[in-house]
């Protein structure tokens, strides 16, 4: 319930639209009530007058009630149309604001704050769950408000004719508008919530299946994944069938209560007509008006059965929005330093939920324009070093300065504007070569794009394609080779003019010829920049200014490659192993 109350607060900026939508919905319900009640009275009166003779017919005013019928009919149509416009405008404004706000909360969490989430599940929260929250106003707030106000007003109208009739009508409306929704809520809470979870899991499985289709086919695991998705789909269909049954019970219950109320009104009014205390046409007004009054409460049973799903969607959305940001930014950044040297002193980093230190007293200094290779086994702290430098992770002890300014005093976006990262798993987007290059510099013209491709030694390949820069690379770069994808990421890096370049395993998995081309591209891109290469291989590092070896989150060795190769440490052992493998 707390999540739904919080959701209501999100509607505050759109309260005028909401009030307008509720007012127009109320006018629609009352116009329909007036139309059916007045029509019944008019037809009954016309019948009575027709039986009374010519004198009564001449004295009866047909025009005023006829005008009233046309008035209510016109108002109902106009108010219903206008109400739909206003309701959906309020809903779309909320959806746009909520989805934008959710995405704005997602960005600071990436990448570490979302590491445990599946991509399909995040997509479901951003799209399906937010859409479901939009129904909260259309299906719950507005109908319930209209029903509450309209029921009282219509009961007062009936009470003006027959006090007991007003009480009976109000009792029937309360039964249909409160008792039935409560029953629907209790019956539908569990299947509605389970449907949300099943939809999320099935969506995540489908996204994983598409992204990993090659592996599923290779290992003959596609049938198992298909069975898993079909099982989730069958379970979801069962929950939806249960919800449809509950909706049918609610609709049938509403009709039953409406007809019982109408019959009660007929009995009460009929006795008054027999007693001469109520005119015959007024009885028709009461009976047909009672039937029309239940339009106000008809949507509530179905709406409240979906409340459980809305509550679970709200919980899923707010869970993302309430997650603590891994790294908190200062209000503003200081001026950019003139020189950009890096100094890390006694840096200690522990990830949430982890017992050990990823970085444990790391001391490292890198001068502007220096080329440094960082070696180390898996888990030595290489990736954690990158996370600290890019402000993806907040270190718990020590200090990091960039150009003499504490890294904690610089906003994350401002820090990352000084770095270009070419990671081992750089994302290729399902667009053209041009689209993937423009990510680095949206204002780049064709000349700049071709120049970047020349630096990355990919220009000849792109020119050979029929579509040139418009050549599609496919989802995750599946339409080009691994080496071409790696060089395309280097071309993207060449477009981004930053003083610091970080390369994470830039030649991993490449054949010797492609590796040589990639290294030549790296040498060209790194001119005039500080270059930090993260790797566990020795190929090509002899040309770098320094080699830093990490072990257990701290610097184990630091110096020129030649000196470290003769020092008898980790580089010596790695070089000896490299030489033995080369002779095989």
C-alpha positions in Angstrom: 0.0 0.0 0.0 2.9 2.3 0.7 4.1 2.0 -2.9 0.7 2.9 -4.2 0.5 6.0 -2.0 3.9 7.0 -3.2 2.7 6.5 -6.8 -0.2 8.8 -6.0 2.3 11.5 -5.0 3.9 11.3 -8.5 0.6 12.6 -9.9 0.9 15.8 -8.0 2.4 17.8 -10.9 -0.5 16.8 -13.1 -3.3 17.4 -10.5 -5.1 19.9 -12.8 -5.3 17.3 -15.6 -6.4 14.7 -13.1 -9.1 16.9 -11.6 -10.3 17.8 -15.1 -10.5 14.1 -16.1 -12.4 13.2 -13.0 -14.8 16.1 -13.5 -15.5 15.1 -17.1 -15.9 11.5 -16.1 -18.4 12.5 -13.4 -20.3 14.6 -15.9 -20.4 11.6 -18.3 -21.9 9.3 -15.6 -24.4 11.9 -14.5 -25.4 12.7 -18.1 -26.0 9.0 -18.7 -28.0 8.7 -15.5 -30.1 11.8 -16.5 -30.6 10.5 -20.0 -31.9 7.1 -19.1 -34.0 8.4 -16.1 -35.5 11.3 -18.1 -36.1 9.1 -21.1 -38.0 6.6 -19.0 -40.0 9.3 -17.4 -40.7 10.9 -20.8 -41.9 7.7 -22.5 -44.0 6.7 -19.5 -45.6 10.2 -19.4 -46.3 10.2 -23.1 -48.0 6.8 -22.7 -50.1 8.0 -19.9 -51.1 11.2 -21.8 -51.9 9.1 -24.8 -54.4 7.1 -22.8 -55.9 10.2 -21.2 -57.4 11.7 -24.4 -56.9 14.6 -26.7 -57.3 17.3 -24.1 -54.5 15.9 -22.0 -52.3 15.5 -25.1 -52.8 19.1 -26.1 -51.9 20.3 -22.6 -48.8 18.1 -22.2 -45.4 19.8 -22.9 -43.5 17.5 -25.1 -40.7 20.0 -26.0 -39.0 20.5 -22.6 -38.4 16.8 -21.8 -37.4 16.2 -25.4 -34.9 19.0 -25.2 -33.7 17.6 -21.9 -33.1 14.2 -23.5 -31.1 15.7 -26.4 -29.2 17.8 -23.9 -28.1 14.8 -21.8 -27.3 12.8 -24.9 -25.1 15.5 -26.3 -23.4 16.2 -23.0 -22.7 12.5 -22.5 -21.0 12.2 -25.9 -18.9 15.4 -25.6 -17.9 14.8 -22.0 -16.9 11.2 -22.6 -14.7 12.2 -25.6 -13.2 15.1 -23.7 -12.7 13.0 -20.6 -10.8 10.3 -22.6 -8.5 13.1 -24.0 -7.8 14.6 -20.6 -7.4 11.2 -18.9 -4.9 10.0 -21.4 -3.0 13.3 -21.5 -2.6 13.0 -17.7 -1.5 9.4 -18.0 0.9 10.0 -20.9 2.5 12.9 -19.0 3.0 10.7 -16.0 4.4 7.9 -18.0 6.9 10.2 -19.8 8.0 11.7 -16.5 8.2 8.4 -14.7 10.1 6.6 -17.5 12.5 9.6 -17.9 13.0 9.7 -14.1 13.6 5.9 -13.9 16.2 6.1 -16.7 17.9 9.0 -15.0 18.2 6.9 -11.9 19.5 3.9 -13.9 22.4 5.8 -15.5 24.3 6.6 -12.2 23.9 2.9 -11.1 25.7 1.6 -14.2 27.7 -0.5 -14.4 28.3 -1.9 -10.9 24.9 -1.0 -9.5 23.2 -3.1 -12.2 25.7 -5.9 -12.4 23.3 -8.4 -10.8 20.3 -7.5 -13.0 19.3 -9.2 -16.2 18.9 -7.0 -19.2 15.4 -8.3 -20.0 14.3 -7.6 -16.4 15.5 -4.0 -16.6 13.8 -3.6 -19.9 10.6 -4.9 -18.4 10.8 -2.5 -15.5 11.4 0.4 -17.8 8.6 -0.4 -20.2 6.0 -2.9 -19.0 6.0 -2.0 -15.3 5.9 1.7 -16.0 3.0 1.2 -18.5 1.2 -0.8 -15.8 1.6 2.1 -13.4 0.0 4.4 -15.9 -3.2 2.2 -15.6 -3.4 3.1 -11.9 -5.0 6.5 -12.7 -7.2 5.3 -15.6 -8.4 2.1 -14.0 -8.4 2.8 -10.2 -8.1 6.5 -9.1 -10.4 8.1 -11.7 -13.1 5.4 -11.6 -13.2 5.2 -7.8 -13.4 9.0 -7.5 -16.1 9.2 -10.0 -18.1 6.3 -8.4 -17.8 7.8 -4.9 -19.0 11.3 -5.9 -21.5 10.1 -8.5 -23.1 7.5 -6.2 -23.8 10.1 -3.5 -25.3 12.6 -6.0 -27.5 10.0 -7.7 -28.7 8.7 -4.3 -29.7 12.3 -3.4 -31.7 12.6 -6.6 -33.6 9.4 -5.8 -34.1 10.6 -2.2 -35.8 13.7 -3.5 -38.5 11.5 -5.0 -38.5 8.6 -2.5 -36.2 8.7 0.6 -36.2 5.0 0.9 -35.3 4.7 -2.8 -32.2 6.8 -2.2 -31.1 4.6 0.6 -31.6 1.4 -1.4 -29.8 2.8 -4.4 -26.8 3.9 -2.2 -26.7 0.5 -0.6 -26.6 -1.2 -4.0 -23.9 1.1 -5.3 -21.8 0.5 -2.1 -22.2 -3.2 -2.5 -21.2 -3.1 -6.1 -18.6 -0.4 -5.7 -16.9 -1.4 -2.5 -17.8 -5.0 -1.6 -17.1 -6.5 -5.1 -13.8 -4.6 -5.6 -12.6 -5.7 -2.2 -13.5 -9.3 -3.0 -11.8 -8.9 -6.5 -8.7 -7.4 -4.8 -8.4 -10.3 -2.4 -8.9 -12.9 -5.1 -6.8 -11.2 -7.7 -3.9 -10.0 -5.5 -1.8 -13.2 -5.7 -2.4 -14.2 -9.4 -1.9 -10.6 -10.5 1.4 -10.2 -8.6 2.5 -13.6 -9.9 1.7 -12.6 -13.5 4.1 -9.6 -13.1 6.9 -11.8 -11.9 6.3 -14.4 -14.7 6.2 -11.8 -17.4 9.5 -10.3 -16.1 11.2 -13.7 -16.0 9.9 -14.8 -19.4 11.0 -11.5 -20.9 14.5 -11.9 -19.5 14.7 -15.4 -20.7 13.7 -14.4 -24.2 16.3 -11.6 -24.3 19.0 -14.0 -23.1 17.9 -16.5 -25.7 18.2 -14.1 -28.6 21.5 -12.8 -27.4 22.9 -16.3 -26.7 21.3 -18.1 -29.6 24.6 -19.2 -31.1 25.7 -20.8 -27.8 22.3 -22.4 -27.3 22.4 -24.0 -30.8 26.1 -25.0 -30.4 25.4 -26.9 -27.2 22.0 -28.2 -28.3 20.5 -26.2 -25.4 17.8 -24.5 -27.4 15.1 -27.1 -26.7 15.7 -26.8 -23.0 15.5 -23.0 -23.1 12.3 -23.3 -25.3 10.8 -25.6 -22.8 11.6 -23.1 -20.0 10.0 -20.2 -21.9 7.0 -22.3 -22.7 6.6 -23.3 -19.1 6.7 -19.7 -18.0 4.2 -18.9 -20.8 1.8 -21.6 -19.6 2.1 -20.5 -16.0 1.4 -16.9 -17.1 -1.6 -18.0 -19.2 -3.0 -19.9 -16.1 -2.7 -16.7 -14.0 -4.3 -14.6 -16.7 -7.1 -17.1 -17.0 -7.7 -16.9 -13.3 -7.8 -13.2 -13.5 -10.3 -13.4 -16.4 -12.5 -15.6 -14.2 -12.3 -13.1 -11.4 -13.2 -10.3 -13.8 -16.2 -12.4 -15.0 -17.3 -12.9 -11.4 -17.0 -9.2 -10.8 -19.0 -8.3 -13.9 -21.7 -10.8 -13.1 -21.9 -9.7 -9.5 -22.3 -6.1 -10.6 -25.2 -7.0 -13.0 -26.8 -9.1 -10.2 -26.7 -6.3 -7.7 -27.9 -3.8 -10.3 -30.9 -6.0 -11.2 -31.7 -6.7 -7.5 -31.6 -2.9 -6.8 -33.7 -2.2 -9.8 -36.3 -4.8 -8.7 -36.3 -3.4 -5.2 -36.9 0.1 -6.6 -39.8 -1.3 -8.7 -41.3 -2.9 -5.6 -40.9 0.3 -3.4 -42.1 2.6 -6.2 -44.9 0.3 -7.2 -46.4 0.4 -3.7 -46.2 4.1 -3.6 -47.9 4.3 -7.0 -50.7 2.1 -5.8 -51.0 4.2 -2.7 -51.2 7.3 -4.9 -48.1 8.9 -3.4 -46.0 8.6 -6.5 -46.9 9.3 -10.2 -46.5 6.4 -12.6 -43.9 8.1 -14.8 -41.8 8.8 -11.8 -41.6 5.0 -11.2 -40.1 4.6 -14.7 -37.6 7.3 -13.8 -36.6 5.5 -10.6 -36.3 2.0 -12.2 -34.3 3.1 -15.3 -32.3 5.6 -13.3 -31.3 2.8 -10.9 -30.1 0.7 -13.8 -28.1 3.7 -15.3 -26.5 4.5 -11.9 -24.5 1.3 -11.9 -22.4 2.5 -14.8 -20.5 4.5 -12.2 -19.3 1.4 -10.3 -19.1 -1.1 -13.1 -15.3 -0.7 -13.8 -14.2 -1.0 -10.1 -14.3 -4.8 -9.6 -12.0 -5.4 -12.6 -9.7 -2.5 -11.7 -9.2 -3.7 -8.2 -8.3 -7.2 -9.2 -5.3 -5.8 -11.1 -4.2 -3.8 -8.1 -1.9 -6.5 -6.9 0.0 -6.4 -10.2 0.2 -2.6 -10.1 1.5 -2.8 -6.5 4.2 -5.3 -7.6 5.1 -3.1 -10.6 5.4 -0.1 -8.3 7.6 -2.0 -6.0 9.9 -3.1 -8.8 10.2 0.4 -10.2 10.7 2.1 -6.8 13.3 -0.6 -5.9 15.5 0.7 -8.8 14.8 4.3 -8.0 15.7 3.8 -4.3 19.0 2.0 -4.9 22.0 3.9 -3.5 24.3 5.3 -6.1 27.7 3.5 -6.0 29.5 6.8 -6.4 28.1 10.1 -5.2 28.9 13.2 -7.2 29.9 16.6 -5.7 27.6 19.6 -6.5 30.1 20.9 -9.1 33.5 20.2 -10.4 36.6 22.4 -10.1 38.3 23.9 -13.1 40.1 21.4 -15.4 43.8 21.1 -14.3 46.4 22.3 -16.8 48.3 18.9 -16.6 46.6 15.6 -16.0 48.9 13.3 -14.1 47.4 10.4 -12.1 48.5 9.7 -8.5 46.9 6.9 -6.4 48.1 6.6 -2.8 47.1 3.8 -0.4 43.8 3.2 -2.3 41.6 0.5 -0.8 38.4 -0.7 -2.5 36.0 -3.3 -1.4 32.8 -4.0 -3.4 29.5 -4.3 -1.6 28.8 -7.8 -0.3 32.5 -8.9 -0.8 34.7 -9.9 2.1 38.1 -9.2 0.6 39.7 -6.0 -0.7 39.7 -5.7 -4.5 42.4 -3.0 -4.1 44.5 -3.1 -0.9 46.8 -0.2 -0.5 47.5 0.5 -4.2 50.2 3.1 -4.8 50.7 4.2 -8.4 51.7 7.4 -10.3 51.4 8.0 -14.0 52.7 11.1 -15.7 50.9 12.9 -18.6 51.7 11.3 -21.9 53.2 8.2 -20.3 52.4 4.8 -21.8 52.0 2.2 -19.0 51.0 -1.5 -19.2 49.3 -3.0 -16.1 49.8 -6.7 -15.8 48.2 -9.1 -13.4 46.3 -12.4 -13.1 42.5 -12.4 -13.0 41.4 -10.9 -9.7 44.6 -9.0 -9.2 42.8 -5.6 -9.3 43.2 -4.5 -12.9 39.5 -4.0 -13.6 39.0 -2.4 -10.1 41.7 0.1 -11.0 39.7 1.1 -14.1 36.5 1.3 -12.1 38.2 3.7 -9.6 39.7 5.9 -12.3 36.4 6.2 -14.1 34.4 6.8 -10.9 32.4 3.7 -11.4 33.4 2.5 -7.9 34.0 4.5 -4.7 37.2 3.6 -2.8 37.0 3.4 1.0 40.5 4.6 1.9 43.5 6.4 0.3 43.5 9.1 -2.2 43.3 9.5 -6.0 44.3 12.8 -7.7 44.0 13.8 -11.3 46.1 16.8 -12.2 46.5 17.5 -8.5 42.7 17.6 -7.9 41.1 14.9 -5.7 39.1 12.6 -7.9 36.2 12.7 -5.4 35.9 16.4 -5.9 35.2 16.0 -9.7 31.8 14.9 -11.0 31.7 11.5 -12.6 30.7 12.8 -16.1 33.5 15.4 -15.9 36.0 12.7 -15.0 34.9 10.4 -17.8 35.1 13.3 -20.3 38.9 13.1 -19.9 39.1 9.3 -20.5 38.5 7.1 -23.5 37.9 3.5 -22.7 38.3 0.6 -25.1 37.1 -2.4 -23.1 37.4 -6.0 -23.9 33.6 -6.2 -24.4 33.0 -2.9 -26.1 29.3 -2.7 -27.2 28.6 -2.6 -30.9 25.1 -1.2 -31.5 22.7 -2.6 -34.1 23.2 0.2 -36.6 25.6 1.3 -39.3 29.4 1.9 -39.1 28.5 5.6 -39.1 26.1 5.2 -36.2 28.7 3.4 -34.1 31.3 6.0 -34.8 29.1 9.0 -34.0 28.7 7.8 -30.5 32.1 9.2 -29.8 31.5 12.5 -31.6 28.0 13.2 -32.8 29.2 16.3 -34.6 31.9 14.5 -36.7 31.6 14.9 -40.5 32.4 12.2 -43.1 36.0 13.4 -43.4 36.6 12.9 -39.6 34.9 9.5 -39.7 37.2 8.3 -42.6 40.2 9.7 -40.9 39.4 7.7 -37.7 38.9 4.6 -39.8 42.3 5.2 -41.5 44.0 5.5 -38.1 42.3 2.2 -37.0 43.3 0.6 -40.4 39.7 -0.2 -41.2 39.1 2.3 -44.0 39.9 -0.2 -46.8 37.4 -2.7 -45.4 34.6 -0.1 -45.1 35.3 1.3 -48.6 35.0 -2.2 -50.0 31.4 -2.6 -48.7 28.6 -1.6 -51.0 27.1 0.7 -48.4 30.3 2.3 -47.1 29.7 4.1 -43.9 26.1 2.9 -43.9 27.2 -0.7 -43.7 25.2 -2.4 -40.9 27.3 -4.1 -38.2 24.4 -6.1 -36.7 23.4 -6.7 -33.1 26.7 -6.8 -31.0 28.7 -6.6 -34.2 27.6 -10.1 -35.5 27.9 -9.0 -39.2 31.6 -8.2 -38.9 34.6 -10.2 -37.7 36.0 -9.9 -34.2 39.1 -8.1 -35.5 37.0 -5.7 -37.5 34.8 -5.0 -34.5 37.9 -4.3 -32.3 39.3 -1.9 -34.9 35.9 -0.2 -35.2 36.1 0.5 -31.4 39.6 1.9 -31.9 38.2 4.2 -34.7 35.6 5.3 -32.2 38.4 6.0 -29.7 40.3 8.0 -32.3 37.3 10.3 -32.8 37.2 11.0 -29.0 39.8 13.6 -28.3 40.7 12.9 -24.6 44.0 13.2 -22.8 43.8 9.7 -21.3 43.3 6.4 -23.2 42.5 3.1 -21.3 42.8 -0.2 -23.2 41.4 -3.3 -21.6 42.8 -6.4 -23.2 42.8 -4.8 -26.6 44.2 -7.8 -28.6 42.6 -10.6 -26.7 41.5 -13.4 -29.0 42.9 -12.0 -32.2 45.1 -13.8 -34.7 48.7 -12.6 -35.0 48.1 -10.6 -38.2 45.0 -8.9 -36.9 46.8 -8.2 -33.6 49.6 -6.5 -35.4 47.1 -4.3 -37.2 45.4 -3.4 -34.0 48.6 -2.6 -32.2 49.6 -0.3 -35.1 46.3 1.4 -34.7 46.7 1.8 -30.9 50.2 3.3 -31.5 48.6 5.9 -33.8 45.7 6.7 -31.5 47.9 7.0 -28.4 50.2 9.7 -29.7 50.2 12.6 -27.3 48.0 10.8 -24.7 48.5 9.0 -21.5 47.9 5.3 -22.4 47.1 2.7 -19.8 46.9 -0.8 -21.2 45.3 -3.5 -19.0 46.4 -7.0 -20.0 47.8 -10.3 -18.9 49.9 -10.9 -22.0 53.5 -9.7 -22.8 53.0 -9.1 -26.5 53.9 -5.6 -27.5 54.6 -4.2 -24.0 58.3 -3.8 -24.5 57.6 -0.5 -26.3 55.8 1.0 -23.3 57.4 3.4 -20.9 56.6 1.2 -17.9 55.2 -2.1 -16.8 53.2 -2.3 -13.5 52.4 -5.7 -12.1 49.4 -6.0 -9.7 49.0 -8.8 -7.2 46.3 -9.0 -4.5 45.2 -5.4 -5.1 48.6 -3.7 -4.8 51.7 -3.0 -7.0 54.1 -5.9 -6.9 56.5 -4.7 -9.6 57.0 -1.4 -11.4 59.7 -0.5 -14.0 60.8 -0.9 -17.6 60.0 -4.2 -19.2 63.7 -5.1 -19.8 64.6 -4.5 -16.2 61.7 -6.4 -14.8 62.4 -9.3 -17.1 65.8 -9.7 -15.5 64.6 -9.0 -11.9 63.4 -12.6 -11.2 59.9 -11.7 -10.4 56.5 -12.2 -12.0 57.5 -10.6 -15.3 60.6 -12.9 -15.4 58.4 -16.0 -14.9 55.8 -14.8 -17.4 58.5 -14.0 -20.0 60.0 -17.5 -19.6 56.6 -19.1 -20.0 56.0 -16.9 -23.1 59.3 -18.0 -24.6 58.6 -21.7 -24.0 55.2 -21.5 -25.6 56.6 -19.6 -28.6 59.1 -22.5 -29.2 56.3 -25.1 -29.3 
